Amino acid sequence: MARLPDALPEALATLTASDRPGRSASLLHDPRCWEEALEVLSRPSLWIVTGFFVPEAQAAETDGPPGACVLARALSRLGTSVRVFSDDACLGVLRETGAVLGLPPDRFRGFPFDVPEEDLRAFLRREAPGGLVYLERLGRTPEGVCRNMRGQDVSPWVAPLDLWALDAPSRGIPVAAVGDGGNEAGMGPLRERLGSLVGDFASALSCIPSDVPIPVDVSNWGGYALTAALEASSGADLLHTPEEEREMLHAMKRAGGVDGTTRTPALSVDGFGMDDQVALVRELRALTRGPRG
């Protein structure tokens, strides 16, 4: 297993998983997840699955695309073959976010909400990625529906890309998953423990499995922290800059992205404003780079 500097896993946990939003999921965070995730990220080819469509706003939310794009660029710099998958309806926000970081449009692939599950199974068999990373991607409950943080069934607006995580074990494909509420794909291993903390929201918790569940306060932050772990383990220049963080927020707003908590266009993510996002990026850079930031 890849090793990180001794203090880094706990420092990443403190920055990204302190239950700042009060949703309880990150209370179950295990700092060992960062090193465990590096094993998944070491595969020569990876798929990142993200995107959360908000039906009331008819738009993608701002949590997910930045974290996925920052991680995708980092992996590309390390020579990994990376593709990013989402719903067709989320592609506009994803591609505009990726453009800020120099990711080409063809790095992203969308599927319609009603894509047949057998088509997705066939795609997985044919393309055979080395690993999967889910980041702020809804996952179904044991009843087979996807629910948002309000407990509403939003399954008609979610392409069933969580199916890949169900099929992955039989194909030897490791799965890491980042989520901040427990209703995301890959949070299944935490379902029983988290259910005792969240009251009625327990019925919305996902049962989709993963090898490395990473519960955090905001899913983007989990993607950034994974990038910080990659930077620390490789010595390469991988983290994005505070200015790129600002530019991604502006790009998402221009593309129609909405804050998932307010469901309105804003330069914020899950209620945390631009200053919060930029401060976190600076702190992550200080962790891996010291004073040079």
N, C-alpha and C positions, 0 to 999 in steps of 0.2 A: 504493500500500500504506500502511496506517495505520502511524504511527510512534510508538514508545515512547521515553521518556527513555533516553538512551544507555546508562546503566549497568543499566537494569532487566532486559533479557533475560538477561544473565549472572547477575544476582542471583537471578532466579527459578530459573535452572538450578542454581545452587549450593544453594539451599534444597530443591529438589524432585527433583533428578536427580544425586545423588552416589553412587549404588550402595550406599546404606546397607543394603538387605536382602541384597546379594551375589548378585543374580540376573542381573547383567550387562546387562540391556536398557538401563538408563539410561546406560550407558557410551557409547551411540550418540546421546545427546541432542545436538541442535543448537539453541543458543539462538535462532536465527533463527525457530524454529517459533512463538514467541509472536506475533510480528508477522504471520507468514503465517496463523496461525489466526484473527487478527482479521478477515481478509478473508472467511473462512467465516462468522464470527459476525456480520458486518455484514448478512447477508441478512435480509429482512423476516420470513421464517418459517423456523423451525428445528425439527428433530427431534433429541432426545437419546436415545440407545439405551444402556441399561445393564442391570445385574442379572446376578448370577452365582449360580446355584442349586447348593448342595452336596448331592449325593445322600445321602451318609452321614448327614448331619444333617437331611435333608429340610427345609432352610431356605435362605434367601438369605444371602449373606455381607455383611459390613459395609463392604467396599470397593465403591464404586460409587454407592450411593444418596446419600450426603452430597455427593459431588462433583457429581453430576448435579443435585441439588436446589439447591445453592448457585448453580450456573451458570444453572439455569432461572430462579431468582428474579431474578438480575442481568439477564438478557436481558429478562425481563418488565418490569423497571423502566425499561429503555431503549426499550420500546415494541415489542419483537419478539414475534411470535406463536410460542409455544413449546409443544411437546408432548413428553412423556417416555414412552418405550416400553420394555417388558420382557416377561418371561414372566409368565403369570398367577400362578405360584407365588411370584414376587418382589414382587407388587403390595402386599401387606400391609406389608412393611418399607419399601418406597418411599413409600407414602402416609403412614405414620406419621412418616417422616423429613421429608417435605414439609410436613406439618402444623406442625412446629416453626417453619418459615420462612413459614408463612401461605399455602402453595400449596394450592389446592382439590383435592379428590379427582379431579375430572374432568380435571385436567391430565395424569393418568396413564392409560395404556392398556396392557393386557396381551394376550398371545396364548398359546394352548395350546402345549405342547411340540411337538405333532404338526400344527401348522397347515400346510396345503398351501402349497408355495412359490408356486404360481400365485395363490393368494389374496393372498399378500404382494405379488407383482408388481402385481396389479390394484389393491391398496390404494395402492401408491406412485404408479401412474399416475393414479389418481383424485384423491388428496390433494395430490400434487406439492409437496413442501416446497422451500424455497429452498436449504437446506443440511442436512447431516447431521453430527452429532457422536456418535461412539462413545466410551464411557467405561467401561472395565472390562467389556467384553462379549466373550465368547468368539467366535473366528472359526475357520472350518474350515481344515484342512491341505490340501495338494494331493490327499490321498487322500479328502477329503470328510468327515473326522471332526473333532470338537472334543475337545481333550485338556486336562486340568487341569494344574496345576504338578507333579503326580506322574506325568504322562504317561499317565494313565488316560483311556480313551475315555468321555466323558460326553455324547456326542451325543444320547442319548434324553432328556436333561434340558435341552436347549437349543433353544428355538424358533429357526428359521433366519433370524433378523433380519439376519444378516450379508449376506444376499442383496441387501438394498437397496444396500449399498456396491458390489456387483458390477454392479448395474444403473444406479447413479448416473451414471457417466461418459457413457453414451449419452443421458442426459436433461439433461446440463449441470448436475448437482447436485454442488457441491463437498463433499468429505468431510474432516473432521478426526477424529483418533482418538487417544485416550489409553490407554496400557497400561503394565503394569509387568513383564510376563514375556515378551512376544513371542508368546504364544498367543492374543492378543486380536484382534478384528476391527480392521482398519486398520493392523496392524503388518507387513503384507506387504512394503512397500518395504524393511524392515530385515532381512528373513528371511535372505538370503544372508550378510550380514555377521555377524548375530547367531548364525547357525548355527555359525560357526567359534569362537564363544566358549562355547557351552553344552553341548558334548559330546553325549551321547545324547538330551538334551532337544530337540535340533534337529528330531527327528521330530514334535514337538508344536507347532512354530511355525506361526503362521497365514500363509496366502498371500493373505488378503483385502486389497485395496488401499485406499489413502487418498491424498488430496492432501497432507495435513499429518500425518504420524505424530509423536506426542509421547510418547516413552518416558520414564517417570519412575520414582521409587522406589516410590510408592504412588499408585494411580490417583486416589483422592480428592484428593490433593495437586495433581495435574495440573488437576483441575476448579477447585480453589481458585486456582491460579496463573493460569488463564485468566480467572477473575473479577478477579483483581488487575490483569491486563493491560487488561481492559475498564474497570476503575475508573480506571487511569492515563490511558487514552486518551480517556475521556469526561468525567472530572471528577465523575462521579456517585458517590453513596454506594452501593456494591454489595457489598463484602465482608461476610461474616457476622462475628459477634462470638465471642469465646472462650466466652461463656455459651451461645450457640446451638450451638456445637460440642459442648459437654458434653450439652446437651439432646438433640441428634440421636443421640449414642451411647447415651444412656439409652433413647430412643424405639425404636431398633433392637433393643436387647436385650429390651425389653418385647414387641416384635412377633415375637421369636423369631430375630432375626438372629444369625449366628455369625461369629467371626473365621475367615477363610479358612485360616489356618495351623494353628490348633488344632482347627477344626471344632466348637467349643463356644461357647455364648453368653458374651460377654465385652464389657467396655467398652474394646475395642481393635480395631485394624484391621491386618491382616497382621502381627500380633505387636507392633505399636507401641501402647503404652498411651495412656490419656487425656491424661496429661501431655505426651506427644510431640505428640499432635494439637493440643492447645491452644497449645503453644509455637509450632508452625508457623503457626497462624492469627495469633498475635500478631506474628510476624516478618513475615508477608506484609502485615499492616496497617501495620507500621512502614515497610515499603518504599514503600507508596503514599501514606501519610499523614504520615510523619515522626513527631515526638514526640507528636502528638495521638493516634496509634495508632488 
